[in-house]
Amino acid sequence: MKLRVAAAVLAVGMTSASLSAQSIGLVGANVDINHYQFTNKSKGARQALQGSFELGLGSSVATQLDVGYYKFDQVGGSGRSATLHGIYKFGYGGAVGGFWGTEDGGGIDRNFYGLEAAYDFSAIRLEGYFSRGRVQGTNATLLGGKISSDVGSGPLSLNASVDFMDNKTGANMTRMAIGADYGLGSGVNLYGEVGTGNARVANFSNNDAFVGVGLRFDLGDRPGTTFGRRALLDRLPGL
């Protein structure tokens, strides 16, 4: 995998956008470290160090870069991912975007692309995406959505998400999870997630529960980024 390709695309995008942008600067960013594992320990676990960085290219245009490094307990080895987003923001808390990414590790080696959208209703935030890419040599569709909401005016927020993958060869995967995010102050957040993953191949089906915990550091004028991460490795609880 050539992570330098993503960096080159980002540089080109920034250069061309600067011709018309009134201001360029860091809008938001986050860095987090997390541990996920199946409740059945024999199914494996993974640890990850991830970062997302969003640059504003004017009042309504931005670009976001996600990078990740993963370590797998069961299969051994490591993985990497990089995703570049192009974002257009419109009034009343909405945003649409397109993305391109690349990832490898844990038997996965693919490039992917897709579309995404998010809308902030003040009390509730919705986000969804659709992507295409090759998995194990076959074109696969990956799509999903997430809903999140603050609990009162305190530092606690709750969320729920679902992701679905179909590689058109009789194999598919569904991931469903609920989670909580607690702000510790100064941009530091502790979060956790519990969920289930169901994989089907031909007439065989396997369902496993998983848990995850992480520590995230939000940076920038507006903490966090517009969109979440899109790599398949970000959605695997363990390998």
Residue pairs with C-beta under 8 A, 6 or more apart in sequence:
1 80
1 102
1 103
1 104
1 109
2 102
3 67
3 80
3 82
3 102
5 102
6 65
6 82
6 83
6 84
6 100
6 101
6 102
7 82
9 84
9 100
10 63
10 65
10 84
13 63
13 84
13 86
14 24
14 55
14 57
14 63
17 24
17 57
17 58
17 61
17 63
18 24
18 57
20 58
21 56
21 57
21 58
21 61
22 58
22 59
23 56
23 58
24 55
24 56
24 57
25 55
25 56
25 221
26 53
26 54
26 55
26 56
26 219
26 220
26 221
27 54
27 55
27 56
27 62
27 220
27 221
27 222
27 225
27 226
28 54
28 218
28 219
28 220
28 221
28 222
28 223
28 224
28 225
28 226
29 51
29 52
29 53
29 54
29 218
29 219
29 220
29 224
29 225
30 51
30 52
30 216
30 217
30 218
30 219
30 223
30 224
30 225
31 49
31 50
31 51
31 216
31 217
31 219
32 49
32 50
32 51
32 214
32 215
32 216
32 217
33 47
33 48
33 49
33 50
33 214
33 215
34 47
34 48
34 50
34 191
34 212
34 213
34 214
34 215
35 45
35 46
35 47
35 212
35 213
35 214
36 45
36 46
36 47
36 48
36 193
36 210
36 211
36 212
36 236
36 237
36 238
37 43
37 44
37 45
37 46
37 73
37 210
37 211
37 212
37 237
37 238
38 44
38 45
38 197
38 208
38 209
38 210
38 237
38 238
39 208
39 209
39 210
39 211
40 208
40 209
42 74
43 74
43 208
43 238
44 72
44 73
44 74
44 75
44 238
44 239
45 72
45 73
45 74
45 237
45 238
46 70
46 71
46 72
46 73
46 106
46 233
46 236
46 237
46 238
46 239
47 70
47 71
47 73
48 68
48 69
48 70
48 71
48 233
48 234
49 68
49 69
50 66
50 67
50 68
50 69
50 229
50 234
51 66
51 67
51 68
52 64
52 65
52 66
52 67
52 224
52 225
52 229
53 64
53 65
53 225
54 62
54 63
54 64
54 65
54 87
54 220
54 225
54 226
55 62
55 63
55 64
56 62
57 63
60 88
60 89
60 90
61 86
61 87
61 88
61 89
62 87
62 89
62 226
63 84
63 85
63 86
63 87
64 84
64 85
64 87
64 97
64 225
64 226
64 227
65 82
65 83
65 84
65 85
66 81
66 82
66 83
66 85
66 101
66 225
66 229
66 230
66 231
67 80
67 81
67 82
67 83
68 79
68 80
68 81
68 82
68 103
68 229
68 231
68 233
68 234
69 78
69 79
69 80
70 78
70 79
70 80
70 81
70 105
70 106
70 233
71 77
71 78
71 79
72 78
72 79
72 105
72 106
72 238
72 239
73 238
73 239
74 238
74 239
75 106
75 107
75 239
77 105
77 106
78 105
79 103
79 104
79 105
79 106
79 108
79 233
80 103
80 104
80 105
81 101
81 102
81 103
81 104
81 105
81 229
81 231
81 233
81 234
82 101
82 102
82 103
83 99
83 100
83 101
83 102
83 229
83 230
83 231
84 99
84 100
84 101
85 97
85 98
85 99
85 116
85 226
85 227
86 97
86 98
86 99
87 95
87 96
87 97
87 226
87 227
88 95
88 96
88 97
89 95
89 226
90 96
93 119
93 120
93 121
93 122
94 117
94 118
94 119
94 120
95 117
95 118
95 119
95 226
95 227
96 115
96 116
96 117
97 115
97 116
97 117
97 226
97 227
98 113
98 114
98 115
98 116
99 113
99 114
99 115
99 116
99 129
99 131
99 227
99 230
100 111
100 112
100 113
101 111
101 112
101 113
101 133
101 230
101 231
102 110
102 111
102 112
103 109
103 110
103 112
103 231
103 232
103 233
104 110
105 233
106 233
106 236
106 239
107 136
107 239
108 135
108 232
108 233
110 133
110 134
110 135
110 232
111 133
111 134
112 131
112 132
112 133
112 142
112 230
112 231
112 232
113 131
113 132
113 133
114 129
114 130
114 131
114 132
114 142
114 230
115 129
115 130
115 131
116 127
116 128
116 129
116 130
116 227
116 230
117 127
117 128
117 129
118 125
118 126
118 127
118 128
118 226
118 227
119 125
119 126
123 149
123 150
124 147
124 148
124 149
125 147
125 148
125 149
126 145
126 146
126 147
127 145
127 146
127 147
127 148
127 227
127 228
128 143
128 144
128 145
128 146
129 143
129 144
129 145
129 227
129 228
129 230
130 141
130 142
130 143
131 141
131 142
131 143
131 230
132 139
132 140
132 141
132 142
133 139
133 140
133 142
133 232
134 140
135 165
135 167
135 232
136 167
138 167
138 168
138 169
139 167
139 168
140 165
140 166
140 167
140 168
141 165
141 166
141 167
141 168
142 163
142 164
142 165
142 232
143 163
143 164
144 161
144 162
144 163
144 164
144 175
144 235
145 161
145 162
146 159
146 160
146 161
146 228
147 159
147 160
147 161
148 157
148 158
148 159
148 160
148 181
149 157
149 158
149 159
150 156
150 157
151 157
151 158
155 182
155 183
155 184
155 185
156 180
156 181
156 182
156 183
157 180
157 181
158 178
158 179
158 180
158 181
159 178
159 179
159 180
159 181
160 176
160 177
160 178
160 179
161 175
161 176
161 177
161 178
161 179
161 195
162 174
162 175
162 176
162 177
163 173
163 174
163 175
163 176
163 235
164 172
164 173
164 174
164 175
165 172
165 173
165 174
165 232
166 172
170 200
170 201
170 202
171 199
171 200
171 201
171 202
172 199
172 200
173 197
173 198
173 199
173 200
174 197
174 198
175 195
175 196
175 197
175 198
175 235
175 237
176 195
176 196
177 193
177 194
177 195
177 196
177 210
178 193
178 194
178 195
179 191
179 192
179 193
179 194
179 212
180 191
180 192
181 189
181 190
181 191
181 216
182 189
182 190
182 191
183 189
184 190
187 217
187 218
187 219
187 223
188 215
188 216
188 217
188 218
189 215
189 216
189 217
189 218
190 213
190 214
190 215
190 216
191 213
191 214
191 215
191 216
192 211
192 212
192 213
192 214
193 211
193 212
193 213
194 209
194 210
194 211
194 212
195 209
195 210
195 237
196 207
196 208
196 209
196 210
197 207
197 208
197 210
197 237
198 205
198 206
198 207
198 208
199 205
199 206
199 207
200 206
208 237
210 237
210 238
211 237
212 237
218 224
